């Protein structure tokens, strides 16, 4: 069974701090690793990392995939209160035919205090 | 572009009652997913449709849950009868096609409380 583990489960920081969120996985037929931000209800897509694209950056957010260690980190620099959310890591695995499956971790609840 | 629509947004029922959720994916998206997200956990895939066919329903509790996507567009998820442990947010997502490298777009979800 595919497994995705995130750490820490929750984190409280002050505005301006830098945070690093971790995600490790055990899946068969890995295809990609994705990070989502979940505020209120609907997860919104942040990054996708694959074997051909192991580092992504967008503004204050960046993410790296370590295929050797089967893990990824999500960095947020100069945090703002608007970064408060649950950050979900998901791994996409090939299931056969043209089928793929997304397995999510439990998420990291980030709280940024002013 | 309109996003994924879901209704209702909230539902409170008593155990053993029935409930149905509706999802309208983004126009043109062939693949539709239903996820269950229990508080403190990540979303768990319940069922995946490709057009009106089921691709994966391995984690759907088929004794009480059912889903359909008859015309390959909108979909309904039903629970009958509901149990306390079904309390969760039910997320619908869609993607343009199956192999879109994970670019699924999520709806706002339906928060179900079973008393």
gemmi code that builds the backbone of each chain (N, CA, C; Angstrom):
import gemmi

chains = {
    "A": [
        ("UNK", (0.844, -1.200, 0.000), (0.000, 0.000, 0.000), (0.875, 1.244, 0.000)),
        ("UNK", (0.510, 2.200, -0.850), (1.278, 3.443, -0.924), (1.152, 4.225, 0.376)),
        ("UNK", (2.250, 4.867, 0.766), (2.261, 5.604, 2.032), (2.941, 6.946, 1.855)),
        ("UNK", (2.325, 7.986, 2.406), (2.898, 9.335, 2.376), (2.853, 9.882, 3.805)),
        ("UNK", (4.015, 10.280, 4.316), (4.110, 10.747, 5.701), (4.641, 12.169, 5.727)),
        ("UNK", (3.911, 13.035, 6.391), (4.334, 14.438, 6.484), (4.740, 14.775, 7.917)),
        ("UNK", (5.708, 15.680, 8.024), (6.111, 16.163, 9.335), (6.590, 17.602, 9.245)),
        ("UNK", (6.422, 18.402, 10.301), (5.622, 18.033, 11.474), (4.134, 18.056, 11.135)),
        ("UNK", (3.309, 17.582, 12.033), (1.868, 17.629, 11.790), (1.329, 19.035, 12.006)),
        ("UNK", (1.972, 19.784, 12.875), (1.570, 21.169, 13.060), (2.784, 22.009, 13.444)),
        ("UNK", (2.686, 23.294, 13.142), (3.807, 24.193, 13.315), (3.266, 25.601, 13.541)),
        ("UNK", (3.805, 26.282, 14.546), (3.403, 27.662, 14.822), (4.641, 28.536, 14.737)),
        ("UNK", (4.588, 29.568, 13.908), (5.732, 30.461, 13.722), (5.253, 31.905, 13.772)),
        ("UNK", (6.224, 32.825, 13.771), (5.906, 34.253, 13.706), (6.147, 34.763, 12.294)),
        ("UNK", (5.431, 35.781, 11.956), (5.633, 36.407, 10.645), (7.101, 36.698, 10.415)),
        ("UNK", (7.558, 36.404, 9.214), (8.950, 36.668, 8.880), (9.849, 35.454, 9.028)),
        ("UNK", (9.371, 34.450, 9.777), (10.173, 33.234, 9.942), (10.218, 32.454, 8.628)),
        ("UNK", (11.196, 31.569, 8.539), (11.288, 30.615, 7.430), (10.912, 29.234, 7.950)),
        ("UNK", (10.102, 28.515, 7.199), (9.684, 27.181, 7.635), (10.026, 26.146, 6.567)),
        ("UNK", (10.241, 24.930, 7.040), (10.495, 23.795, 6.151), (9.545, 22.669, 6.518)),
        ("UNK", (8.762, 22.253, 5.547), (7.828, 21.154, 5.757), (8.365, 19.925, 5.031)),
        ("UNK", (8.183, 18.774, 5.645), (8.748, 17.543, 5.117), (7.699, 16.551, 4.648)),
        ("UNK", (8.074, 15.792, 3.637), (7.190, 14.760, 3.121), (8.045, 13.572, 2.685)),
        ("UNK", (7.727, 12.394, 3.181), (8.432, 11.192, 2.729), (7.400, 10.212, 2.192)),
        ("UNK", (7.827, 9.356, 1.303), (6.858, 8.471, 0.669), (7.419, 7.085, 0.390)),
        ("UNK", (6.510, 6.140, 0.334), (6.809, 4.775, -0.095), (5.719, 4.398, -1.072)),
        ("UNK", (6.026, 4.433, -2.334), (5.023, 4.070, -3.338), (5.666, 3.197, -4.395)),
        ("UNK", (4.822, 2.448, -5.046), (5.256, 1.640, -6.182), (4.940, 2.404, -7.450)),
        ("UNK", (5.903, 2.446, -8.361), (5.705, 3.138, -9.648), (5.426, 4.626, -9.471)),
        ("UNK", (6.351, 5.272, -8.775), (6.253, 6.714, -8.543), (6.230, 7.461, -9.865)),
        ("UNK", (5.361, 8.491, -9.911), (5.338, 9.329, -11.100), (5.627, 10.785, -10.750)),
        ("UNK", (4.973, 11.304, -9.716), (5.183, 12.700, -9.358), (4.819, 12.930, -7.897)),
        ("UNK", (5.328, 14.018, -7.357), (4.975, 14.435, -5.998), (4.398, 15.831, -6.085)),
        ("UNK", (3.298, 16.046, -5.391), (2.601, 17.326, -5.479), (2.424, 17.938, -4.105)),
        ("UNK", (2.467, 19.255, -4.062), (2.154, 19.998, -2.850), (0.894, 20.826, -3.093)),
        ("UNK", (-0.004, 20.759, -2.109), (-1.234, 21.544, -2.152), (-1.326, 22.388, -0.890)),
        ("UNK", (-1.998, 23.525, -1.016), (-2.298, 24.370, 0.134), (-3.807, 24.281, 0.365)),
        ("UNK", (-4.198, 23.988, 1.591), (-5.619, 23.867, 1.881), (-6.036, 24.879, 2.935)),
        ("UNK", (-6.787, 25.873, 2.455), (-7.400, 26.846, 3.355), (-8.892, 26.568, 3.339)),
        ("UNK", (-9.536, 26.672, 4.461), (-10.963, 26.356, 4.529), (-11.209, 24.943, 4.013)),
        ("UNK", (-11.563, 24.757, 2.766), (-11.880, 23.394, 2.338), (-11.099, 22.882, 1.132)),
        ("UNK", (-11.121, 23.618, 0.011), (-10.575, 23.050, -1.222), (-9.060, 23.178, -1.314)),
        ("UNK", (-8.336, 22.079, -1.485), (-6.888, 22.168, -1.712), (-6.607, 22.879, -3.034)),
        ("UNK", (-5.607, 23.748, -3.009), (-5.186, 24.409, -4.238), (-3.769, 23.985, -4.565)),
        ("UNK", (-3.518, 23.768, -5.820), (-2.256, 23.217, -6.304), (-1.121, 24.220, -6.140)),
        ("UNK", (0.022, 23.756, -5.637), (1.213, 24.602, -5.514), (2.289, 24.166, -6.503)),
        ("UNK", (2.789, 22.960, -6.315), (3.902, 22.484, -7.121), (3.713, 21.021, -7.506)),
        ("UNK", (4.337, 20.663, -8.613), (4.468, 19.277, -8.983), (5.943, 19.009, -9.283)),
        ("UNK", (6.454, 17.932, -8.716), (7.851, 17.569, -8.897), (7.922, 16.178, -9.505)),
        ("UNK", (8.740, 16.034, -10.510), (8.919, 14.725, -11.144), (10.408, 14.454, -11.280)),
        ("UNK", (10.725, 13.336, -11.864), (12.133, 12.993, -12.058), (12.837, 14.017, -12.920)),
        ("UNK", (12.080, 14.638, -13.821), (12.697, 15.614, -14.722), (12.585, 17.035, -14.199)),
        ("UNK", (11.969, 17.208, -13.057), (11.841, 18.551, -12.496), (11.834, 18.464, -11.000)),
        ("UNK", (13.024, 18.398, -10.403), (13.096, 18.083, -8.983), (13.137, 19.313, -8.096)),
        ("UNK", (13.133, 20.503, -8.694), (13.142, 21.716, -7.879), (12.221, 22.749, -8.511)),
        ("UNK", (11.349, 23.302, -7.691), (10.431, 24.322, -8.187), (10.435, 25.506, -7.224)),
        ("UNK", (10.177, 26.689, -7.782), (10.161, 27.886, -6.943), (9.088, 28.827, -7.460)),
        ("UNK", (8.373, 29.413, -6.517), (7.372, 30.406, -6.880), (7.305, 31.423, -5.755)),
        ("UNK", (7.864, 32.580, -5.998), (7.865, 33.624, -4.970), (8.617, 33.167, -3.737)),
        ("UNK", (7.937, 33.176, -2.613), (8.572, 32.802, -1.345), (8.526, 31.295, -1.095)),
        ("UNK", (7.868, 30.558, -1.969), (7.753, 29.119, -1.794), (8.702, 28.395, -2.739)),
        ("UNK", (9.300, 27.341, -2.238), (10.139, 26.504, -3.082), (10.054, 25.073, -2.588)),
        ("UNK", (10.328, 24.154, -3.485), (10.225, 22.742, -3.129), (11.279, 21.943, -3.866)),
        ("UNK", (11.780, 20.933, -3.200), (12.807, 20.061, -3.766), (12.384, 18.612, -3.574)),
        ("UNK", (12.643, 17.823, -4.600), (12.385, 16.388, -4.534), (13.707, 15.646, -4.441)),
        ("UNK", (13.822, 14.761, -3.483), (15.005, 13.919, -3.343), (14.587, 12.485, -3.637)),
        ("UNK", (14.792, 12.062, -4.875), (14.314, 10.734, -5.276), (15.112, 9.621, -4.608)),
        ("UNK", (16.338, 9.935, -4.224), (17.155, 8.921, -3.563), (16.620, 8.655, -2.158)),
        ("UNK", (16.265, 9.745, -1.464), (15.763, 9.625, -0.099), (14.250, 9.449, -0.051)),
        ("UNK", (13.608, 9.461, -1.218), (12.146, 9.334, -1.303), (11.468, 10.367, -0.412)),
        ("UNK", (11.846, 11.614, -0.634), (11.289, 12.666, 0.200), (11.281, 13.992, -0.538)),
        ("UNK", (10.580, 14.927, 0.056), (10.519, 16.271, -0.507), (10.395, 17.261, 0.637)),
        ("UNK", (10.867, 18.481, 0.400), (10.647, 19.544, 1.367), (9.971, 20.713, 0.663)),
        ("UNK", (9.170, 21.422, 1.456), (8.546, 22.654, 0.996), (9.043, 23.758, 1.908)),
        ("UNK", (9.696, 24.743, 1.326), (10.210, 25.876, 2.089), (9.355, 27.104, 1.861)),
        ("UNK", (9.091, 27.815, 2.923), (8.398, 29.095, 2.825), (9.254, 30.113, 3.564)),
        ("UNK", (9.729, 31.125, 2.846), (10.548, 32.164, 3.472), (9.687, 33.388, 3.781)),
        ("UNK", (10.138, 34.168, 4.738), (9.455, 35.414, 5.115), (7.956, 35.181, 5.239)),
        ("UNK", (7.585, 34.251, 6.090), (6.173, 33.852, 6.200), (5.268, 35.023, 6.533)),
        ("UNK", (4.044, 34.917, 6.053), (3.009, 35.924, 6.296), (1.793, 35.220, 6.898)),
        ("UNK", (0.915, 35.993, 7.534), (-0.269, 35.370, 8.149), (-1.121, 34.649, 7.104)),
        ("UNK", (-1.073, 35.139, 5.884), (-1.827, 34.494, 4.811), (-1.303, 33.124, 4.414)),
        ("UNK", (-0.128, 32.784, 4.922), (0.410, 31.446, 4.648), (-0.185, 30.404, 5.577)),
        ("UNK", (-0.919, 30.846, 6.579), (-1.550, 29.908, 7.517), (-2.522, 29.014, 6.752)),
        ("UNK", (-2.291, 27.730, 6.840), (-3.105, 26.766, 6.088), (-2.600, 25.364, 6.418)),
        ("UNK", (-3.273, 24.385, 5.862), (-2.762, 23.011, 5.892), (-2.043, 22.781, 4.574)),
        ("UNK", (-0.841, 22.277, 4.658), (-0.064, 21.977, 3.447), (-0.065, 20.461, 3.255)),
        ("UNK", (-0.609, 20.048, 2.126), (-0.746, 18.629, 1.833), (0.295, 18.195, 0.810)),
        ("UNK", (0.878, 17.058, 1.068), (1.785, 16.423, 0.123), (1.050, 15.218, -0.463)),
        ("UNK", (1.156, 15.020, -1.747), (0.511, 13.873, -2.383), (1.470, 13.268, -3.388)),
        ("UNK", (1.405, 11.975, -3.533), (2.270, 11.280, -4.486), (1.404, 10.573, -5.512)),
        ("UNK", (1.755, 10.760, -6.753), (1.033, 10.133, -7.844), (1.805, 8.901, -8.288)),
        ("UNK", (1.083, 7.789, -8.393), (1.722, 6.530, -8.780), (0.970, 5.913, -9.945)),
        ("UNK", (1.719, 5.241, -10.776), (1.147, 4.581, -11.945), (0.508, 3.272, -11.506)),
        ("UNK", (-0.716, 3.050, -11.984), (-1.431, 1.850, -11.550), (-1.621, 0.821, -12.649)),
        ("UNK", (-1.234, 1.141, -13.855), (-1.455, 0.202, -14.957), (-2.388, 0.805, -15.988)),
        ("UNK", (-2.229, 0.409, -17.253), (-3.015, 1.015, -18.319), (-2.639, 2.476, -18.412)),
        ("UNK", (-3.617, 3.340, -18.359), (-3.334, 4.781, -18.290), (-3.854, 5.336, -16.972)),
        ("UNK", (-3.854, 4.504, -15.947), (-4.419, 4.883, -14.656), (-3.355, 5.323, -13.676)),
        ("UNK", (-3.658, 6.393, -12.963), (-2.770, 6.917, -11.940), (-3.566, 7.158, -10.673)),
        ("UNK", (-2.883, 7.093, -9.553), (-3.567, 7.281, -8.278), (-2.801, 8.282, -7.436)),
        ("UNK", (-3.536, 9.160, -6.785), (-2.954, 10.175, -5.914), (-3.176, 9.750, -4.463)),
        ("UNK", (-2.090, 9.649, -3.697), (-2.186, 9.329, -2.269), (-1.700, 10.528, -1.475)),
        ("UNK", (-2.532, 11.000, -0.557), (-2.211, 12.185, 0.225), (-1.632, 11.815, 1.588)),
        ("UNK", (-0.762, 12.691, 2.094), (-0.355, 12.622, 3.485), (-1.401, 13.296, 4.352)),
        ("UNK", (-1.164, 13.294, 5.669), (-2.135, 13.885, 6.579), (-2.083, 15.405, 6.586)),
        ("UNK", (-1.007, 15.950, 6.091), (-0.895, 17.394, 6.051), (-0.124, 17.978, 7.220)),
        ("UNK", (0.386, 19.170, 7.019), (1.014, 19.958, 8.090), (0.199, 21.218, 8.275)),
        ("UNK", (-0.288, 21.424, 9.497), (-1.035, 22.643, 9.810), (-0.047, 23.733, 10.202)),
        ("UNK", (0.052, 24.735, 9.364), (0.959, 25.855, 9.630), (0.157, 27.054, 10.118)),
        ("UNK", (0.561, 27.586, 11.235), (-0.061, 28.796, 11.778), (1.010, 29.873, 11.866)),
        ("UNK", (0.760, 30.992, 11.188), (1.705, 32.108, 11.220), (1.072, 33.226, 12.031)),
        ("UNK", (1.691, 33.537, 13.150), (1.178, 34.594, 14.029), (1.819, 35.940, 13.698)),
        ("UNK", (1.044, 37.022, 13.819), (1.595, 38.339, 13.508), (2.639, 38.771, 14.533)),
    ],
    "B": [
        ("UNK", (-13.021, 31.068, -16.001), (-13.433, 29.650, -16.075), (-14.051, 29.262, -14.745)),
        ("UNK", (-15.263, 28.695, -14.787), (-15.906, 28.279, -13.552), (-15.156, 27.089, -12.977)),
        ("UNK", (-15.155, 27.029, -11.642), (-14.471, 25.933, -10.973), (-15.388, 24.748, -10.787)),
        ("UNK", (-14.931, 23.815, -9.965), (-15.726, 22.641, -9.623), (-16.804, 23.062, -8.632)),
        ("UNK", (-18.036, 22.729, -8.939), (-19.150, 23.097, -8.067), (-19.625, 21.883, -7.280)),
        ("UNK", (-19.933, 22.116, -6.011), (-20.463, 21.057, -5.172), (-21.633, 21.584, -4.371)),
        ("UNK", (-22.567, 20.698, -4.086), (-23.657, 21.057, -3.181), (-24.158, 19.793, -2.496)),
        ("UNK", (-24.718, 19.927, -1.283), (-24.719, 21.157, -0.501), (-23.349, 21.429, 0.089)),
        ("UNK", (-23.160, 22.546, 0.729), (-21.889, 22.853, 1.364), (-21.807, 22.212, 2.748)),
        ("UNK", (-22.947, 22.087, 3.382), (-23.010, 21.496, 4.715), (-24.234, 20.591, 4.791)),
        ("UNK", (-24.089, 19.512, 5.556), (-25.224, 18.613, 5.750), (-25.080, 17.956, 7.116)),
        ("UNK", (-26.168, 17.987, 7.871), (-26.203, 17.306, 9.171), (-27.324, 16.295, 9.128)),
        ("UNK", (-27.001, 15.046, 9.418), (-28.011, 13.991, 9.420), (-27.797, 13.114, 10.634)),
        ("UNK", (-28.771, 12.261, 10.891), (-28.618, 11.289, 11.963), (-28.160, 9.975, 11.366)),
        ("UNK", (-27.490, 9.188, 12.208), (-27.006, 7.894, 11.704), (-28.187, 7.074, 11.197)),
        ("UNK", (-27.878, 6.296, 10.214), (-28.826, 5.428, 9.517), (-29.663, 6.166, 8.472)),
        ("UNK", (-29.543, 7.499, 8.431), (-30.229, 8.226, 7.360), (-29.407, 8.158, 6.082)),
        ("UNK", (-30.017, 8.606, 4.993), (-29.336, 8.646, 3.699), (-28.990, 10.078, 3.341)),
        ("UNK", (-27.951, 10.226, 2.506), (-27.546, 11.560, 2.079), (-26.930, 11.445, 0.681)),
        ("UNK", (-27.064, 12.524, -0.079), (-26.487, 12.543, -1.421), (-25.777, 13.861, -1.648)),
        ("UNK", (-24.648, 13.777, -2.329), (-23.861, 14.964, -2.668), (-23.777, 15.065, -4.183)),
        ("UNK", (-23.696, 16.292, -4.638), (-23.651, 16.530, -6.081), (-22.381, 17.281, -6.452)),
        ("UNK", (-21.843, 16.960, -7.616), (-20.629, 17.615, -8.099), (-20.745, 17.899, -9.584)),
        ("UNK", (-20.392, 19.112, -9.965), (-20.311, 19.465, -11.384), (-18.870, 19.868, -11.682)),
        ("UNK", (-18.156, 19.089, -12.467), (-16.738, 19.379, -12.699), (-16.558, 20.552, -13.639)),
        ("UNK", (-15.312, 20.930, -13.823), (-14.978, 21.976, -14.781), (-15.333, 21.463, -16.181)),
        ("UNK", (-15.910, 22.350, -16.977), (-16.356, 21.961, -18.305), (-15.214, 21.363, -19.124)),
        ("UNK", (-15.475, 20.211, -19.706), (-14.464, 19.578, -20.542), (-13.550, 18.621, -19.802)),
        ("UNK", (-13.654, 18.586, -18.485), (-12.803, 17.670, -17.717), (-13.396, 16.269, -17.760)),
        ("UNK", (-12.585, 15.336, -18.262), (-13.073, 13.981, -18.440), (-13.018, 13.158, -17.161)),
        ("UNK", (-12.073, 13.511, -16.296), (-11.861, 12.694, -15.098), (-12.438, 13.389, -13.879)),
        ("UNK", (-13.157, 12.629, -13.077), (-13.798, 13.164, -11.871), (-13.471, 12.260, -10.694)),
        ("UNK", (-13.169, 12.868, -9.573), (-12.757, 12.144, -8.374), (-13.636, 12.556, -7.190)),
        ("UNK", (-13.927, 11.590, -6.333), (-14.543, 11.880, -5.033), (-13.543, 11.462, -3.952)),
        ("UNK", (-13.280, 12.393, -3.034), (-12.402, 12.129, -1.906), (-13.172, 12.294, -0.606)),
        ("UNK", (-12.743, 11.549, 0.394), (-13.247, 11.731, 1.757), (-12.101, 12.250, 2.613)),
        ("UNK", (-12.315, 13.367, 3.295), (-11.283, 13.904, 4.164), (-11.808, 13.990, 5.586)),
        ("UNK", (-11.348, 13.078, 6.414), (-11.702, 13.077, 7.826), (-10.805, 14.082, 8.534)),
        ("UNK", (-11.336, 14.729, 9.541), (-10.608, 15.767, 10.263), (-9.230, 15.276, 10.700)),
        ("UNK", (-8.208, 16.051, 10.348), (-6.854, 15.700, 10.751), (-6.148, 14.756, 9.805)),
        ("UNK", (-6.803, 14.421, 8.701), (-6.196, 13.513, 7.730), (-6.216, 14.124, 6.341)),
        ("UNK", (-5.397, 13.569, 5.472), (-5.417, 14.004, 4.089), (-6.590, 13.387, 3.347)),
        ("UNK", (-6.922, 13.920, 2.187), (-8.019, 13.347, 1.399), (-7.732, 11.903, 0.996)),
        ("UNK", (-8.748, 11.077, 1.051), (-8.636, 9.680, 0.633), (-9.547, 9.471, -0.563)),
        ("UNK", (-8.983, 8.932, -1.640), (-9.774, 8.722, -2.845), (-10.834, 7.654, -2.609)),
        ("UNK", (-12.079, 8.003, -2.917), (-13.167, 7.030, -2.832), (-13.430, 6.390, -4.187)),
        ("UNK", (-13.538, 7.239, -5.210), (-13.865, 6.722, -6.534), (-13.362, 7.689, -7.586)),
        ("UNK", (-12.951, 7.137, -8.725), (-12.460, 7.929, -9.847), (-13.210, 7.494, -11.099)),
        ("UNK", (-13.743, 8.490, -11.810), (-14.439, 8.252, -13.070), (-13.607, 8.790, -14.229)),
        ("UNK", (-13.632, 8.074, -15.326), (-13.119, 8.585, -16.586), (-14.330, 8.623, -17.501)),
        ("UNK", (-14.770, 9.839, -17.843), (-16.073, 10.036, -18.498), (-17.145, 9.393, -17.615)),
        ("UNK", (-17.911, 8.446, -18.084), (-18.941, 7.866, -17.216), (-18.565, 6.482, -16.708)),
        ("UNK", (-17.298, 6.086, -16.916), (-16.855, 4.784, -16.449), (-16.018, 4.890, -15.193)),
        ("UNK", (-16.115, 3.877, -14.339), (-15.357, 3.847, -13.096), (-13.943, 3.317, -13.359)),
        ("UNK", (-12.939, 4.082, -12.953), (-11.539, 3.683, -13.104), (-11.044, 2.988, -11.838)),
        ("UNK", (-11.438, 3.536, -10.687), (-10.949, 3.011, -9.413), (-12.001, 3.270, -8.350)),
        ("UNK", (-12.493, 2.231, -7.748), (-13.395, 2.377, -6.597), (-12.963, 1.435, -5.483)),
        ("UNK", (-11.667, 1.149, -5.438), (-11.161, 0.153, -4.496), (-11.318, 0.569, -3.037)),
        ("UNK", (-11.410, 1.868, -2.769), (-11.545, 2.316, -1.384), (-12.950, 2.819, -1.075)),
        ("UNK", (-13.877, 2.531, -1.928), (-15.266, 2.926, -1.702), (-15.970, 1.833, -0.895)),
        ("UNK", (-16.523, 2.165, 0.270), (-17.261, 1.149, 1.061), (-18.585, 0.828, 0.362)),
        ("UNK", (-18.539, -0.160, -0.475), (-19.644, -0.383, -1.407), (-20.927, -0.876, -0.725)),
        ("UNK", (-20.812, -1.285, 0.523), (-22.034, -1.709, 1.210), (-22.926, -0.515, 1.542)),
        ("UNK", (-22.335, 0.683, 1.572), (-23.151, 1.843, 1.942), (-22.952, 3.043, 1.019)),
        ("UNK", (-21.863, 3.072, 0.296), (-21.572, 4.202, -0.583), (-21.817, 3.791, -2.037)),
        ("UNK", (-22.362, 4.737, -2.803), (-22.502, 4.522, -4.239), (-22.270, 5.844, -4.946)),
        ("UNK", (-21.841, 5.763, -6.178), (-21.609, 6.992, -6.951), (-21.914, 6.697, -8.406)),
        ("UNK", (-22.348, 7.739, -9.086), (-22.606, 7.579, -10.511), (-22.277, 8.860, -11.251)),
        ("UNK", (-22.012, 8.686, -12.520), (-21.723, 9.812, -13.404), (-22.316, 9.444, -14.755)),
        ("UNK", (-23.634, 9.447, -14.792), (-24.360, 8.826, -15.893), (-24.045, 9.420, -17.262)),
        ("UNK", (-23.965, 10.719, -17.375), (-23.763, 11.338, -18.682), (-22.328, 11.809, -18.870)),
        ("UNK", (-21.462, 11.378, -17.963), (-20.064, 11.748, -18.084), (-19.762, 13.188, -17.738)),
        ("UNK", (-20.719, 13.849, -17.066), (-20.475, 15.245, -16.678), (-20.568, 15.332, -15.156)),
        ("UNK", (-21.757, 15.673, -14.633), (-21.872, 15.789, -13.182), (-22.027, 14.412, -12.540)),
        ("UNK", (-21.845, 14.420, -11.227), (-21.815, 13.151, -10.504), (-22.519, 13.296, -9.166)),
        ("UNK", (-23.045, 12.191, -8.666), (-23.611, 12.166, -7.331), (-22.946, 11.061, -6.520)),
        ("UNK", (-22.743, 11.337, -5.250), (-22.219, 10.369, -4.295), (-23.275, 10.180, -3.219)),
        ("UNK", (-23.631, 8.945, -2.945), (-24.685, 8.671, -1.970), (-24.160, 7.788, -0.845)),
        ("UNK", (-24.657, 8.051, 0.343), (-24.353, 7.217, 1.498), (-25.692, 6.743, 2.064)),
        ("UNK", (-25.800, 5.422, 2.199), (-27.070, 4.868, 2.662), (-26.833, 3.485, 3.268)),
        ("UNK", (-26.969, 3.299, 4.570), (-27.240, 4.303, 5.596), (-25.939, 4.897, 6.137)),
        ("UNK", (-26.013, 6.104, 6.648), (-24.813, 6.773, 7.154), (-24.452, 6.263, 8.546)),
        ("UNK", (-23.140, 6.265, 8.817), (-22.626, 5.913, 10.130), (-21.901, 7.123, 10.704)),
        ("UNK", (-21.670, 7.077, 12.016), (-20.987, 8.202, 12.668), (-19.628, 8.471, 12.041)),
        ("UNK", (-18.930, 7.392, 11.668), (-17.575, 7.560, 11.125), (-17.553, 8.138, 9.714)),
        ("UNK", (-18.736, 8.355, 9.128), (-18.784, 8.987, 7.808), (-18.680, 10.510, 7.904)),
        ("UNK", (-18.684, 11.032, 9.110), (-18.530, 12.487, 9.283), (-17.181, 12.909, 8.703)),
        ("UNK", (-17.226, 13.791, 7.743), (-16.016, 14.179, 7.013), (-16.374, 15.271, 6.020)),
        ("UNK", (-15.359, 15.785, 5.362), (-15.582, 16.660, 4.206), (-15.434, 15.802, 2.958)),
        ("UNK", (-16.406, 15.899, 2.076), (-16.375, 15.132, 0.831), (-15.999, 16.098, -0.292)),
        ("UNK", (-14.833, 15.844, -0.859), (-14.282, 16.714, -1.892), (-14.457, 16.073, -3.259)),
        ("UNK", (-14.877, 16.888, -4.193), (-14.931, 16.457, -5.578), (-13.816, 17.182, -6.323)),
        ("UNK", (-13.166, 16.494, -7.226), (-12.101, 17.110, -8.020), (-12.251, 16.651, -9.462)),
        ("UNK", (-11.696, 17.434, -10.371), (-11.713, 17.020, -11.768), (-10.387, 17.366, -12.427)),
        ("UNK", (-10.092, 16.656, -13.477), (-8.902, 16.959, -14.268), (-9.240, 16.752, -15.733)),
        ("UNK", (-8.440, 17.395, -16.570), (-8.745, 17.413, -17.995), (-8.775, 15.994, -18.560)),
        ("UNK", (-7.787, 15.235, -18.178), (-7.755, 13.832, -18.581), (-7.047, 13.077, -17.475)),
        ("UNK", (-6.988, 11.803, -17.609), (-6.486, 10.977, -16.525), (-5.018, 11.251, -16.212)),
        ("UNK", (-4.223, 11.310, -17.244), (-2.780, 11.425, -17.034), (-2.345, 12.878, -17.107)),
        ("UNK", (-2.794, 13.676, -16.179), (-2.445, 15.096, -16.214), (-1.424, 15.430, -15.150)),
        ("UNK", (-0.648, 14.437, -14.774), (0.398, 14.664, -13.789), (-0.140, 15.385, -12.556)),
        ("UNK", (-1.264, 14.913, -12.087), (-1.758, 15.344, -10.787), (-2.454, 16.674, -10.748)),
        ("UNK", (-2.664, 17.329, -11.871), (-3.311, 18.637, -11.812), (-4.815, 18.477, -11.661)),
        ("UNK", (-5.223, 18.169, -10.471), (-6.628, 18.045, -10.167), (-7.109, 19.354, -9.552)),
        ("UNK", (-8.294, 19.758, -9.931), (-8.890, 20.981, -9.405), (-10.021, 20.572, -8.456)),
        ("UNK", (-9.971, 21.097, -7.247), (-10.907, 20.680, -6.214), (-12.072, 21.649, -6.073)),
        ("UNK", (-13.222, 21.089, -5.741), (-14.372, 21.894, -5.373), (-14.297, 22.301, -3.917)),
        ("UNK", (-15.251, 23.094, -3.438), (-15.223, 23.592, -2.067), (-15.540, 22.533, -1.023)),
        ("UNK", (-16.082, 21.401, -1.451), (-16.366, 20.321, -0.517), (-17.724, 20.425, 0.141)),
        ("UNK", (-18.167, 19.296, 0.670), (-19.384, 19.222, 1.472), (-19.000, 18.674, 2.836)),
        ("UNK", (-19.307, 19.449, 3.863), (-19.008, 18.979, 5.222), (-20.201, 18.221, 5.749)),
        ("UNK", (-20.015, 16.916, 5.968), (-21.087, 16.059, 6.485), (-20.860, 15.783, 7.962)),
        ("UNK", (-21.899, 16.010, 8.752), (-21.884, 15.656, 10.174), (-22.972, 14.622, 10.405)),
        ("UNK", (-22.577, 13.474, 10.928), (-23.527, 12.408, 11.247), (-23.661, 12.332, 12.760)),
        ("UNK", (-24.882, 12.532, 13.253), (-25.119, 12.552, 14.704), (-25.661, 11.217, 15.192)),
    ],
}
model = gemmi.Model(1)
for chain_id, residues in chains.items():
    chain = gemmi.Chain(chain_id)
    for i, (resn, *xyz) in enumerate(residues, 1):
        res = gemmi.Residue()
        res.name, res.seqid = resn, gemmi.SeqId(i, " ")
        for name, pos in zip(("N", "CA", "C"), xyz):
            atom = gemmi.Atom()
            atom.name, atom.element = name, gemmi.Element(name[0])
            atom.pos, atom.b_iso = gemmi.Position(*pos), 0.0
            res.add_atom(atom)
        chain.add_residue(res)
    model.add_chain(chain)
structure = gemmi.Structure()
structure.add_model(model)
structure.setup_entities()
